[in-house]
Amino acid sequence: MTRGRVFALVTALAVTAALATLVVLWRPWDPVPDALRAAAHEAADVPGVVSAEVVGYEVTLRDAKDGDAAHVSVDVVLDDALTPGEASAAAARADDVVAAARVDGVRTLTRTTTVHAGEPRAVGGVEVYPLTARVAEDGDASSVADAVVLRDAGATTVSGASADAADGEGLVRVARPAAEQEIAASLRTTDGTLQYDTSGRVPDPAVARLSAETAERPGVASVSVSAQVPQDVVVPGGVVLGLQVRLAGPVTSPESDALTRWLDDDARRTTDEATIAYTLWEPGYAERVDGWVAAAAPPAPEEHTVPLPAGVDPWPADAGAPACTGADLRLTLGTPDAAAGGRFLAVHAENVSDRPCALDGVPDLTFRDAGGEPQDDVTTEPSAPGVVAGRVVVPAGERALATVQWRAMSTANDPDVTTTVDVVAVPGAEPVPLTPEYPDAGPAELDVLDGAEVRVGPWVQAADGWS
């Protein structure tokens, strides 16, 4: 090789090396700062960590004066053989490394650290790991330990506090350590025919066993366990567990009759204190059968008036106060509210007379659409099981209130919603049409439609602290 050729080759190699260096340093298509890539590289060296990678970076707020705000997402893969405690410690340490990273020009850096373990499989072109959990923003990695506990109990797939099991027996096996270690897990079988999801409550292995046995009964298509708020009984905590059973045939079938007898049998009792409701649904959810497992219905509530919130002094009883008349009262509606599928409204009655008067009863309500027509087949019930009206003496200038509750109803097909409510405060009074309103937003529409079930409370002393 001549000297000229050697020089040309050396020059070409030098140019290639320079270009490679420029590509590594510049990376105009890659928004991830080098400081975060270095942090991920350091996190991968934490004992128990197989790999760590920045999978997302975004500047969420640009501020040239005080510094930007940004968010980084990091995936951490752990050694599949780690114990729950070891996995939690390794995840927390890797997250600490990322949290300590400092990016030029970024004042606030938030992060999402997602932890995986096990051999991934491709689902729809996406890698899915047998175990996935997240480290909390404050660095708490206890959810990682919980996920490993569920995985070690036999769960086929764990995502946070949700775990899949191969079958009903597998679901029961996963429920046991979840209960022992107070993990509020949501469980289900891989085919989806059995689910146990009680809204953040720790699963009960005995109830899990009952649900698994129910799913194996003839004529049962699927079973789910959920936390329910019973409508007509009072139970400690206000919630019971419920078995929702979807049948393969009608509720009048021999299999359904046999299932009802089986569930009603005292042998199905899980504990002496347990109260478990069940509902059997036929296909299409047209008909159902309701009952209580082991025929153990909660006791009927004792009748009681609505107690005042703690720290609120009751108004004077004043046995001589006359009954309020319609003319004594100025009626208004509170602001409509909503939560967890429920709807709430308050009716206020202000005593505008110059002396106390007494209320004892429940207001009568008529819900009307924009055309002034009443909603059909609206039924009213007491606000809660056992609640009865009590005599309330309203001082001059003070207000009583009555609560109104109903479940959300579908407005998908543009039905005639309620726009006004006629209120008869006391027997013999004239109806007072009232329009619900939102502050600063004008009139509100209520999804009290034909066939609605509305719970109306008795008149009570208005006070801060009502829930």
GIQUIWO-V115570 format. One record per helix or strand of 2 or more residues. SS is the DSSP state (H for helix, E for strand). FROM is the first residue (numbers start at 1). TO is the last residue. Records with the same first field share a line. If there is no record, write none. Layout:
# GIQUIWO-V115570
SS: FROM-TO / FROM-TO
This chain:
# GIQUIWO-V115570
H: 3-26 / 34-43 / 84-99 / 142-152 / 168-180 / 205-215 / 236-238 / 254-264 / 266-268 / 283-285 / 293-295 / 326-328
E: 49-61 / 68-78 / 106-117 / 121-123 / 126-128 / 131-135 / 157-159 / 162-165 / 186-189 / 194-196 / 220-228 / 240-247 / 276-281 / 288-292 / 322-323 / 329-333 / 337-339 / 342-351 / 357-359 / 364-369 / 379-382 / 392-394 / 399-407 / 418-424 / 432-434 / 437-438 / 442-443 / 453-456 / 460-461
